[in-house]
Amino acid sequence: MRDDSTNFGTATYSLALLTVVGSINVLDRNIFSILIQPIKQELHLSDTQLGFLSGMAFATFYAIGGIPIGAYADRGSRRRLIVLSLLCFSVMTALCGVARSFLQLALARIGVAIGEAGIYPAAHSIITDAYPRVRRALAMSIFSLSVNIGLFAGLFGGGLLSQHIGWRGTFAAVCLPGVLAAALVFFTLREPSRGQSDGLNASAAEGPPLGAVIGLFWKHRSLRHILIGYVLAVIAGTATSVWLPALFGRAFAMPVATIGVTLAITQGLVGGIGTIGGGWLIGRMGDRDPRWTARLIALFLALSTPFTVAVLLAPSAPAALGLLVPAALLTATYYGPSIALIHTLVPPAARARASAILFFSINLFGWGVGPQLVGWLSDKLTAAHGADSLRYALLVGPVAMLWSACHYLVAAHALPSAFDTSGASSLSAGTLSVEREA
């Protein structure tokens, strides 16, 4: 009884600490969005350049760095990797504040990306090893709250800080939490053994090479369509989250601090409720039948699209903020359950690499394509629509979200043969059963 209690306490503390780490990771990544307007004005940048800085410049190097870092996380010290990653992206965030040109700011953003690439693969692997399958979706949803906490802190704190100390001082200030978190992780985080939550010892938990892990996503329809669906949802989400502060500033002439506070509440707090509530509901249904995990994700994403369209075309700020509440609530549901399902489908010692492959895809195509595409479209539509060009450019988000829901439905159809009658994954067990192609 003592051992169970100790393990539970250790897992709970690890989850809480990693959620803090993930929040700082999201804060340092997303602080750029609330600072877009003052950066644009001081450095005289176009929306296409700003889309590159918030998207492609960050995403390409995050994606490239994530694969070898994920491979290390499956074999080396995950705790050490998290510490080094925190220190790296914190320093590079501070350097963003001293940039004097587009090129300097791009190089600093690339440094942030390389540093952040080590956080999620290592954290996902630790959490999956600490929690059994029946509690994994909820645990991953709790960790996924880091997205909402980071967004809230970035929008709320970034808006207020920018108004009082400028965008350069804001970049310098937000690097401090990462340094403090690095010390806390180094001295207090304990790693579970790989395969612990699945009842496997270290030798049984040895995973396939990277090529074989990539092959899992290619060969198995459920994994393939979960990956594609996740990428499309990220394209939609990042396009909206990066450019929404700029939209509110241009369309409704709202000051930066006001934008930060209002979007922090609607996207951060309300999105957090969706993350936990959706994770709990989807996790309960998925424990009985894993097909319902993918089905409910598809349902919630599809329901979010009309609300998002209405937000973008709203005639006033109050109307847009009111409509943003159900949009944020429904959109946030897919994070945790998707990752939990992927980790249940792959071998324990391949989970960090599976997360690295996932984040390679969502960063290169999601973070890379989403903000960049919106910025490019906004510039192209300016001649015809003026200040409203950003509204129409952002409509690519709801289209991508609806497309994402379709892939989750296909994944649900493919899932049954990936699980045996006890609910255990045949992929994770190593039999790599061929899913039905119907």
N, C-alpha and C positions, 0 to 999 in steps of 0.2 A: 504493500500500500504506500509505503514511503517512497519507493522508487517511482511509482506512477505519479504521485503528487509532485515529486521533484522534477520529473520529466515534463509534466504539464506546466509547472512554474517556469522552467527553463525555456520551453517552447513559447509560452506567453510573453516572457520578457524579450526573447529574440524577435518575435513578431512585432512587438511594440517598438523596439529600437530600430528595426529595419524599416518600419513604417515612417519613423522620423527621418531616417536616412533617405528614403525614397522621396519624402516631401521636400527635403532640401535639394535633391536632384532635380525635381520638377520646378521648384522655385528658381533655381539658377538658370534652367533652360527657358522658362516662360517669362522671366522678368523682362525680356526683350519686348514682348508684345505690348505691354503697357507704356513702354518708352519709345514706341515707334514714331509717334508724332514729333516729340522734341528732338529725337535723333534726325528725323527727316529735315526738320527746319534748320538745325545747326549745320549739318553736313551736306545739305542740299542733295538728298538722294531721291531717286524715283521709286515708285512702288515696286517695279521690277527688281531693283537692287535690294530693297527692303525685304521682298519675298525671298530673294536669294540668301540674305543674311539670316532670316528666321527659319528658312527651310533647307535649301540644297547645301549651303555651306556647312550647316550643322549636321544634316542628315547623312551626307555622303561619308564623312569621316567617322561618324558614330557607327554607321553600318559596317564599314570596312574594318574598323577596330574591334567591333563586337564579336566577330567570328573567332579570331585567335584568343581573345580574352575569355570567351565562353569555353573554349577548349581547355584553357588553363584552369578555369573554375571547376571543371569536372575532375581535375587531377590534383591541383595544388590547393593552397590555403585560401579559402573564400574570404575569411576574415581579413587577411593581409591585402587581398585584392580590393576589398571595399575601402580600407583605410587609404591606400594609395590613390584610388579613384577620387575619393572625397577631397584629398589634398590637391590633386591635379586640377579638377574642375573649379575648385574654389579660387585658386590663384589665377586661373585664366579668366574667370568672371571679373575679378578685380581689374585685370588688364583691359577688359572691354571699356572700362571707364576712362582710360587714358588714350584711347584711339583718336587719331586726328584725321583719318581718311577712311574711305570705304575699304581699302585693302587691309589696313591695320585692324579694323573692326572684324573683317572676314577672318583674318588669321587668329584673332582671339576667340572668335566663335568656334573655329575649328578645334582649338585647344580645349574649350569647354566640352565639345562633343567627344573627343578622345578620352577625356577624363570620365565622363558620365557613362561611357560604354561598358564599364565594368560593374556597375551597380546592380542592374536588374538581373542579369544571368546568375550572379552569385547569390543575390537575395532570394530569387525564385527557387534555386536549388536547395538552399538552407530551409526555407519554409516547407517545401514539399517533403524533405526528409524528416522534418519535425512533426508533421501532421498526417494522420492516416487519411485514406481516400474519402471517408464519410464526412470529414471535417475540412477537407482541402479547399473546396470551393468557397466556403465562408472565410477561411484563413486568407486565401488569395484576394478575396473581396476586401477584407480589412486592410491588407497591404495595399490594395489598389486605391484605398482612401488617400494614399500619398499623393495621387494625382489631384484630388480635390483640395487637399490641405495645401499642397504646393501652389495650385492655382489661386486659392483664397489668399495665401500669404503674399504671392507675387502681385496680384491685382490690388488687394487692400493696402499692403505695406508699400508696394512699389508706387502706387498712385500718390500716397501721402508723402513718401520720401522724395519723389520727383518734384513735387510742388515746393518742398522746403529746402532740399539740398541739390536739386538738379539731377539730370540723368546720370552724370558721371559719378556723383557722390553715391547715388543709389546702387550702382554696380559695385562700388567699393564696400558698401555696408553689407550687402547680401552675401559676401564671401565668408564672413565671420562664422555663421552657424555651421558651415561645412568643416571648418578647422576644428571646432569644438566637438562635433559629432565624430570626427576621425579619432580623436583621443578616447572618446567613450567606447567606440567599437573596439579599438585596440586593447583596452584594459578589461572590458566586461563581456563581450560577445563570445559565446561558446558554440562551436559548430557541432551539429549532430553527425553521426556517421552516415555515409552514403547508403541509401536503401533501408535506413532504420525503420521508417514508418511502414515499409512494405514487408518487414520481417526478413530482410536479406542481410547477409554479412558482407564484408568488404569484397571478398572474392566473387560472391554471387552478384554483386552490384556492378562488376566491371562492364562497361558499356562498349558499344561498337565504335569504330573509327568515325571521324567526322563525315566522310563520304557516305557511310551507311546511314547516319542520322539524316543527312540531306535526302538520301534515298527514301527514307520513311515518308517524308512530306511529299515526295514525287509519286510514290507507288500507291499510297493508301488514300482513298478518296476522302475519307473523313478528315484526316489531317490536312490534306491539300486544300479543301474548301473552307475549313476553319481558318487556315492561314490567309487565304484570299479574302475571306469575309472580314477578318480582323484588319487587314491592310486597308481595305476600302473604307471601313468605319473610321480608321485613323486619318485617312485622307480627308474625310468629311469633318471629323472633330478638330483636327489641327487647322484646317482652313478657316473654320469658324472661330476657334479660340484665339488664334494669332491676330486675325483682322477685325474681330468684333469691337475691341476698344477703339480702333481707328474709325470704324463705321459710326459708332456713337458720337465720337468727336466731330466728324464731318457732317453727318446727317442731322444731329440734334444740338450741335455747338455746346456739348457738355465739357466742363473742365476735367483735366486728367484725374484729379483726386476724386471727384464725384463718380467718374466712370469706374475707377478702381474699386470704390466701396460698393457700388451697386452690382457690378459684375462679380465681385468676390462673393456676395451673398447669393446671387442667383446661380452662378456656375459652381462656386466652391461649396457652399453649404447645401444647397438643393441637390447638386450633383453627388455630394457625399451620401445623402440619404438614398439616392438612387443606387449608388454603388453597394452600400450595405444591404438595403432592402432587396434589391434585385439579386445580389449574391446569395442572400439567405433563401429567397423563394426558389431561385433557379437551382441552388444546391440541394434543397429538399426534394424537388421534383426529379432532379438528375440522379439522386441516390436510388430512386425506384426504377428509373428507366433513363439511361444516358441520352436517349434521343430527345428527351424533353429539355435538356440543357440547351441544345442547339435550337430547338423549336421556339423556346421562350425568348432566347436572344433575338432570333429573327423577328418575332412578334413585336418586341419592345422597340427594336430599331425601326421597323416599318411604321409603327405608331408615332415615332418621334418626327418623321419627315414633314408632315403638314404643319406641325407647330414651328419647325425651323424655318420653313418657307414664310410663314406668317410673321415671324420675328424680323426677317430680312426686309420684308415689304411693309412693315408697320409704319403708320403715318406719324407716330409720336413716340417719345422715349418711354412714357408709362405703358403704352400698349405693347411695345417691344419687350420691356422687362417682364410684364405679366405673362406674355406668351413664352418667354424664355424659361419660365419655371417648369412647365410640363416637358418642354424640349430637353432641358438639362437632366430632369429626373429620369426620363426614359433612355436617353443616350448613354448614361453612365452605367447601365446594368451589365454591359457585355465584358468589362475588363476582367474581373476575377474569374468568373466561370469559364471563360475561354481558355485562360492560361491553365487553370486547374484541369480542364479536360485534356489539353495537350500533354500536360505532365503525367496524367494517368495513362495516356496512350503510348508513351515512350519509356524505355528502360531507365531505372533510377540514375545510373551513372552517365546518362546522356542528357539529363534534364537541363543542365546549364547550357549545353550546346544547342538544345532545342530552343531555349529562350533566346540564345544569341542569334539563331537563324530567324526566329520570329521577329526580333528587334532589328536585325539586318533588313528584313523585308519592310517592316512598318516604318523604319526611319528613312531608308532609301526611297521608297515609293510613297509612304504616308506623309512623313514630315518633309520629305524632299519635294514631292509633287504638289501637295495641297497648298501651302502658303505661296510657293512659286507660281503656280497656275493662277491663283486668285490675283496676285500682284500683276502678272502679265496681262490678264484679262481686264483688270481695272484700268491699266494704262491704255489698252486698245479701245475701251469703251468710253473713255473720257470725252473724246470729241463729240460723241453722240448724246451722252447722258450727263456730262458734267460731274458734279459732286455725287450723283447717284450711281456712278459707274461701279463703285465698290459693292453696292447692294446687289446688282445683277451678276457681278463676277462671283459673289459668294453663293449663288444658287447651285454651283457645282457640288456643294456640300450635301444638300438633301438628295441629289441624284445619286451620289456615291453611297449614301447611307441606305437607300432603298435597294441598290444593287448588292450591297453587303448582305442584307437580309436574305436575298435569294440564295447566296452561297451557303449561309447557315442552314437553310432548309435542305439543300442538297447534302450537306454534311450530316444532318439528322437522318436522312434516308440511308446513308452509308454506314451509320454507326453500329447497328445491331450485331453484325458479324465480327466486330472488333472487340466484343465483350463476351465472356462465357456466362453461364447461368448464374454464377455467384457475383457477377458484376466486375470481375477482374479483367483487366485488359489483356487480350492475347498478344497485342503488340509489345506491351511492357514485359510480358512473360517471355518474350523472345521467339514465339512461334510465327510471328509476322503473317497472320492469316490474310488471305486475299479477300477483300471486301467485295460485296456484290456490285456489279457494274450497272445494274438497272437504274 
